[in-house]
Amino acid sequence: MIRRLHYFLAIDDAARQRAALLSAGAGLIPGMLLQWYGEPFDVSAYFSLAVASAVFTLRIWLYCRKANSRVSIKPVVGGRAFKSAAVAAAVFILCVLPAPRVEAHVLDHRLRALTPGAPLTSDAPKKITDTLELAQRLGLPVPSTTLVRVRNAIKGAAVNSSNLDELPPAADALASYGRSLEPHPTSRGAEALEEMRLAGRLAQDAAIGHRAVDEAEANAAVEAYTRAVDLSDGDHFIQSRALLARAGVLALLGRFDEAYTDAKRAEALDSTDLYPIVLLEGIVLATHAKEPADLRQATGLLKLAAKMRAPSDLASSQIMAVTTLAEVYYDLGQYKDSCATALPGLPSAPSLLRGALYQLLSLCYLRSGEYEQALTIAKAYAARGDDPRSTEWLELVSNYPEDRSSTLNLLEKKREPLHLTLHRS
Amino acid sequence: MERQIGFWQALWGVVRPDILAQYRDTAITLNLLLIIAMVQLGFFGLALIHTDRELLGVLEFLHKWATVVVFGVFLYTIVARSIAVAITAHKRAEESDT
């Protein structure tokens, strides 16, 4: 029996391969069936391997029991040429296979599958985030058509106010991936990049401490970005970056319609930098809204912008998203949402906006029936002493319990809408 | 004159058949894994031409299980061989003692 065992293990390749094949088949079927009927994969796999091992052992035992039969010695893998060819094929595939390209194709396909024409599924934003972060980490090139498709899907979901909790990380991942791509400029493109660097410094100087804007510096930055756009020499990548950067400075100057035009131009050039696009579209949609549906669309876009990571050159614009969102909620009659949005923005608001924010907040609280809160806000507004309208505002809020409807009407007339303040700033 | 056989030569004489058999088994497993890797590439291609997700899912399910059993059986043959070699060595030692 021991001799048979030795023959089986060392010499009779054919019998060994038959046993392996049989045990593999015997293990495969119960494992697949178990998983098919709902067992977890690991449980099914261990069961499958247990069956395969039992069958293999049984085959060995049966083989060894045939004490006097002849042992057929027929190596299955006899030819050296075949083995060499197999090794050569493996090495060839490993060396020649463009692995990054295959991986990029897989990620591309995954992103396309996640962003069909229909609205995004509930788990799609999370998967988009993971896929884009992986592509960025591995430096894999995702085609621009796919990135645009993802951008449009995220924007569409924001406009429809769906998947809003998971959308900002996906939008951030997309923007981050787009920014990680390196430009390959022509000589004029290199000049454009130089202009952009200059403009970037000017824009930084223009936004002094995120509280006020140095108009002269900001205008110089706009001119430098305009030169960069002209010098971009048809390079969509550089041109869209320059347009979005110019849009950011124009937004700082309160020139939202021009900024929006730049953002739309950059969007048409396949830019994936979603932050300025959704921010400016949201602000412009909110300020020019004619129907409640427009306001609701603006809400989705502004919510997305408010929760996204603002790029460093647009850090001061985050407050614009927050204040406009609060204003849109107010116009839609969602006073509690308006208060909840505006209150955290108060400390970081520029001085020009702060007065309008105090007014909006006290009105929100009055309309929500929280008079004490409204009075506290009006008192804080008056205590600042930097706005001559604040004293009159406090008096009106104090008179609210005596004559509610006419006081509210009067306060509404006196209130300066935030979007007008943004334009004025 | 009788030729002297060294320790390593003698050891090699004992383990050679098992090592060569293991080498042949490993070659076959590697070939199977190569085939499985090629099938995986085929799936990439199918995904790129937007083949039906459900069909791809079924194929990937079968592919996954094929990988599991090829690996599993190969690992078990190593375990079985180790046990069997230990048993045969023990028996031989007993026979030489008697």
Chai-1 contact restraints between the chains, C-beta under 6 A:
chainA,res_idxA,chainB,res_idxB,connection_type,confidence,min_distance_angstrom,max_distance_angstrom,comment,restraint_id
A,I2,B,T88,contact,1.0,0.0,6.0,A-B,restraint_1
A,I2,B,K91,contact,1.0,0.0,6.0,A-B,restraint_2
A,L5,B,A84,contact,1.0,0.0,6.0,A-B,restraint_3
A,H6,B,T88,contact,1.0,0.0,6.0,A-B,restraint_4
A,L9,B,R81,contact,1.0,0.0,6.0,A-B,restraint_5
A,L9,B,A84,contact,1.0,0.0,6.0,A-B,restraint_6
A,A10,B,P17,contact,1.0,0.0,6.0,A-B,restraint_7
A,A10,B,D18,contact,1.0,0.0,6.0,A-B,restraint_8
A,A10,B,A21,contact,1.0,0.0,6.0,A-B,restraint_9
A,D13,B,R24,contact,1.0,0.0,6.0,A-B,restraint_10
A,A20,B,V73,contact,1.0,0.0,6.0,A-B,restraint_11
A,S23,B,V73,contact,1.0,0.0,6.0,A-B,restraint_12
A,A24,B,V69,contact,1.0,0.0,6.0,A-B,restraint_13
A,A24,B,V73,contact,1.0,0.0,6.0,A-B,restraint_14
A,G27,B,V69,contact,1.0,0.0,6.0,A-B,restraint_15
A,L28,B,W65,contact,1.0,0.0,6.0,A-B,restraint_16
A,L28,B,V69,contact,1.0,0.0,6.0,A-B,restraint_17
A,M32,B,W65,contact,1.0,0.0,6.0,A-B,restraint_18
A,A45,B,V68,contact,1.0,0.0,6.0,A-B,restraint_19
A,L49,B,G72,contact,1.0,0.0,6.0,A-B,restraint_20
A,A52,B,G72,contact,1.0,0.0,6.0,A-B,restraint_21
A,A52,B,V73,contact,1.0,0.0,6.0,A-B,restraint_22
A,S53,B,Y76,contact,1.0,0.0,6.0,A-B,restraint_23
A,F56,B,Y76,contact,1.0,0.0,6.0,A-B,restraint_24
A,V77,B,R24,contact,1.0,0.0,6.0,A-B,restraint_25
A,V77,B,A27,contact,1.0,0.0,6.0,A-B,restraint_26
A,V77,B,I28,contact,1.0,0.0,6.0,A-B,restraint_27
A,K83,B,A27,contact,1.0,0.0,6.0,A-B,restraint_28
A,A86,B,N31,contact,1.0,0.0,6.0,A-B,restraint_29
A,A90,B,L34,contact,1.0,0.0,6.0,A-B,restraint_30
A,V102,B,F44,contact,1.0,0.0,6.0,A-B,restraint_31
A,H105,B,L48,contact,1.0,0.0,6.0,A-B,restraint_32
A,V106,B,F44,contact,1.0,0.0,6.0,A-B,restraint_33
A,H109,B,A47,contact,1.0,0.0,6.0,A-B,restraint_34
A,H109,B,L48,contact,1.0,0.0,6.0,A-B,restraint_35
